[in-house]
Amino acid sequence: MEQSAKEKVIRAIKKPDSPIIEGHGIYYNHFRPRQGLDGKTRAEAACVALGLGPNKWKSLIKRASQAK
């Protein structure tokens, strides 16, 4: 079976339930701007705004630590 490009990039991760995989998905969708979307992230293009401010990772981690 052929691997996708994403699987090849993260193939060093040995556990399929690693939190790194979820973190990569968050980065990919909410932090990484796309040329094809005029510099917007995938979330911004889909009108999913987290309202995180200038330091997105810090704000996201703070929110996650407060959520129960």
Backbone as CSV, one residue per row, in Angstrom:
resi,resn,N_x,N_y,N_z,CA_x,CA_y,CA_z,C_x,C_y,C_z
1,MET,0.840,-1.181,0.000,0.000,0.000,0.000,0.883,1.242,0.000
2,GLU,0.557,2.204,-0.813,1.353,3.418,-0.945,1.002,4.409,0.162
3,GLN,2.023,5.069,0.714,1.811,6.048,1.770,1.498,7.413,1.172
4,SER,0.701,8.188,1.886,0.441,9.561,1.461,1.637,10.421,1.843
5,ALA,1.692,11.629,1.304,2.801,12.542,1.607,2.840,12.866,3.090
6,LYS,1.679,13.047,3.716,1.634,13.372,5.144,2.174,12.217,5.968
7,GLU,1.847,11.004,5.617,2.346,9.837,6.348,3.853,9.712,6.217
8,LYS,4.392,10.039,5.056,5.831,9.969,4.862,6.558,10.984,5.732
9,VAL,5.985,12.175,5.881,6.606,13.229,6.669,6.651,12.850,8.143
10,ILE,5.598,12.219,8.644,5.534,11.908,10.068,5.781,10.428,10.356
11,ARG,6.453,9.743,9.470,6.669,8.307,9.644,7.573,7.964,10.823
12,ALA,8.328,8.941,11.339,9.208,8.680,12.480,8.417,8.515,13.776
13,ILE,7.169,8.899,13.771,6.331,8.754,14.960,5.897,7.296,15.047
14,LYS,6.241,6.660,16.143,6.009,5.220,16.275,4.612,4.858,16.771
15,LYS,3.986,5.746,17.559,2.661,5.445,18.102,1.584,6.165,17.287
16,PRO,0.563,5.453,16.828,-0.484,6.108,16.034,-1.332,7.086,16.838
17,ASP,-1.305,7.007,18.160,-2.101,7.916,18.985,-1.248,9.009,19.632
18,SER,-0.101,9.312,19.051,0.813,10.316,19.581,0.167,11.700,19.557
19,PRO,0.334,12.498,20.619,-0.219,13.859,20.612,0.430,14.747,19.551
20,ILE,1.585,14.356,19.069,2.249,15.128,18.017,1.385,15.168,16.760
21,ILE,0.695,14.095,16.477,-0.156,14.032,15.285,-1.291,15.045,15.388
22,GLU,-1.925,15.119,16.535,-3.004,16.083,16.728,-2.464,17.518,16.662
23,GLY,-1.300,17.746,17.263,-0.677,19.071,17.209,-0.339,19.482,15.791
24,HIS,0.119,18.525,15.000,0.431,18.812,13.597,-0.842,19.209,12.843
25,GLY,-1.936,18.529,13.121,-3.207,18.871,12.479,-3.677,20.264,12.854
26,ILE,-3.511,20.633,14.114,-3.883,21.979,14.566,-3.035,23.022,13.853
27,TYR,-1.726,22.778,13.810,-0.828,23.702,13.106,-1.220,23.822,11.634
28,TYR,-1.428,22.695,10.995,-1.729,22.650,9.567,-3.005,23.422,9.231
29,ASN,-4.008,23.331,10.069,-5.302,23.954,9.773,-5.458,25.374,10.309
30,HIS,-4.813,25.689,11.444,-5.071,26.972,12.105,-3.908,27.955,12.076
31,PHE,-2.693,27.505,11.775,-1.540,28.388,11.867,-0.796,28.591,10.550
32,ARG,-0.832,27.624,9.671,-0.026,27.672,8.446,-0.784,28.382,7.323
33,PRO,-0.318,29.582,6.926,-0.995,30.298,5.842,-0.775,29.606,4.491
34,ARG,-1.722,29.777,3.595,-1.692,29.138,2.277,-1.659,30.178,1.174
35,GLN,-0.762,29.981,0.221,-0.729,30.881,-0.923,-2.028,30.799,-1.715
36,GLY,-2.543,29.606,-1.881,-3.771,29.409,-2.650,-5.003,29.998,-1.990
37,LEU,-4.866,30.360,-0.719,-5.982,30.970,0.010,-5.668,32.430,0.335
38,ASP,-4.822,33.038,-0.484,-4.422,34.441,-0.318,-3.817,34.733,1.050
39,GLY,-2.989,33.818,1.528,-2.291,34.014,2.800,-3.109,33.669,4.027
40,LYS,-4.326,33.194,3.831,-5.162,32.797,4.962,-4.848,31.352,5.350
41,THR,-5.157,31.013,6.591,-5.059,29.621,6.998,-6.313,28.896,6.510
42,ARG,-6.287,27.573,6.581,-7.473,26.806,6.164,-8.665,27.161,7.056
43,ALA,-8.430,27.368,8.337,-9.513,27.716,9.257,-10.086,29.095,8.933
44,GLU,-9.213,30.050,8.652,-9.684,31.394,8.293,-10.512,31.363,7.018
45,ALA,-10.079,30.574,6.051,-10.815,30.463,4.793,-12.187,29.827,5.005
46,ALA,-12.294,28.964,6.008,-13.564,28.316,6.322,-14.375,29.107,7.353
47,CYS,-13.891,30.310,7.666,-14.554,31.198,8.641,-14.630,30.578,10.033
48,VAL,-13.579,29.867,10.415,-13.468,29.307,11.762,-12.391,30.106,12.467
49,ALA,-12.787,31.103,13.214,-11.829,31.978,13.879,-11.701,31.585,15.354
50,LEU,-10.472,31.400,15.787,-10.232,31.092,17.193,-10.015,32.356,18.009
51,GLY,-9.741,33.479,17.350,-9.509,34.732,18.050,-8.356,34.631,19.029
52,LEU,-7.218,34.142,18.544,-6.103,33.859,19.433,-5.143,35.025,19.621
53,GLY,-5.209,36.027,18.794,-4.298,37.157,18.936,-2.957,36.909,18.267
54,PRO,-1.951,37.746,18.588,-0.668,37.668,17.882,0.153,36.415,18.204
55,ASN,0.112,35.919,19.429,0.854,34.713,19.795,-0.134,33.551,19.878
56,LYS,-0.418,32.949,18.718,-1.474,31.943,18.613,-1.197,30.706,19.458
57,TRP,0.049,30.195,19.427,0.356,28.987,20.196,0.171,29.228,21.687
58,LYS,0.664,30.349,22.192,0.543,30.650,23.628,-0.933,30.741,24.028
59,SER,-1.720,31.432,23.220,-3.142,31.576,23.520,-3.864,30.230,23.477
60,LEU,-3.538,29.416,22.495,-4.176,28.105,22.361,-3.839,27.202,23.544
61,ILE,-2.574,27.193,23.956,-2.156,26.374,25.098,-2.816,26.861,26.381
62,LYS,-2.918,28.170,26.541,-3.573,28.730,27.730,-5.042,28.318,27.779
63,ARG,-5.724,28.429,26.641,-7.136,28.024,26.584,-7.304,26.534,26.875
64,ALA,-6.431,25.729,26.317,-6.529,24.277,26.500,-6.286,23.895,27.967
65,SER,-5.378,24.612,28.626,-5.090,24.287,30.026,-6.235,24.709,30.941
66,GLN,-7.036,25.686,30.528,-8.170,26.149,31.334,-9.434,25.312,31.084
67,ALA,-9.512,24.650,29.954,-10.693,23.857,29.602,-10.706,22.555,30.413
68,LYS,-11.872,22.161,30.803,-11.998,20.909,31.557,-13.103,20.071,31.003
